[in-house]
Amino acid sequence: MDVRQEVLHALDEVLSLGGRARRFTADTPLLGAVPELDSMAVVALITTLQERLGVNFHDDDFDGESFRTVGTLTALVGERLAHA
């Protein structure tokens, strides 16, 4: 499984980006840079990733750094999958 592709697909779907997420790189900023990523979208994104990937996130998994870039989010998801 390509974790980065799963994260990009979830971002595109949850934020209704119409394919824009395919152009995102690991360095693409998220929170504060993608207007569609508000607090409600963060919750929807977490839920979508949990359902699709079969992982459970905990409240302490997330901090301000988690959604800084595509890379930081992908790293968190990958780490969670490794411990599932």
C-alpha positions in Angstrom: 0.0 0.0 0.0 1.2 3.5 -0.9 0.4 5.5 2.2 1.1 8.8 0.4 -1.3 8.0 -2.3 -4.0 7.0 0.2 -3.5 10.3 2.1 -3.7 12.3 -1.2 -6.8 10.4 -2.3 -8.5 11.1 1.1 -7.5 14.8 1.0 -8.9 15.1 -2.5 -12.1 13.4 -1.6 -12.8 15.0 1.8 -11.8 18.5 0.7 -13.5 18.2 -2.7 -10.4 19.3 -4.4 -11.3 17.9 -7.8 -8.0 16.2 -8.4 -5.8 19.1 -7.1 -4.3 16.8 -4.4 -2.6 14.7 -7.1 -0.2 17.6 -7.6 0.7 17.9 -3.9 4.2 17.0 -2.9 5.5 16.0 0.6 6.4 19.7 1.1 2.9 21.0 0.2 1.6 23.0 3.2 -1.8 22.0 4.5 -3.2 23.8 7.6 -3.4 27.5 6.9 -2.5 27.0 3.2 -5.4 24.9 1.9 -8.6 26.9 2.7 -10.8 23.8 2.5 -8.9 22.2 5.4 -10.8 23.7 8.4 -11.5 22.1 11.7 -14.5 20.2 10.5 -12.5 18.9 7.5 -9.7 17.7 9.8 -12.2 15.6 11.7 -13.7 14.2 8.4 -10.2 13.5 7.1 -9.2 11.6 10.2 -12.4 9.6 10.1 -11.9 8.8 6.4 -8.3 7.6 6.9 -9.4 5.4 9.9 -12.1 3.8 7.9 -10.1 3.3 4.7 -6.9 2.1 6.3 -8.3 0.3 9.3 -6.3 2.2 11.8 -7.3 4.0 15.0 -5.9 7.3 15.8 -5.8 8.7 19.3 -6.3 12.3 20.4 -2.6 12.6 21.4 -1.5 11.5 17.9 -2.3 14.9 16.6 -0.8 18.3 17.3 0.0 21.4 15.3 2.7 19.6 13.4 0.6 16.7 12.2 -1.2 18.7 9.5 1.7 21.1 8.7 2.4 19.4 5.3 1.4 16.4 3.2 4.7 14.8 4.4 4.0 15.3 8.1 0.5 13.8 7.7 1.8 10.9 5.6 4.5 10.2 8.2 1.9 10.1 11.0 -0.4 7.8 9.1 2.5 5.5 8.1 3.6 5.4 11.8 0.1 4.5 12.9 -0.1 1.7 10.2 3.2 0.3 11.4 1.8 0.0 14.9 -1.6 -1.4 13.9 
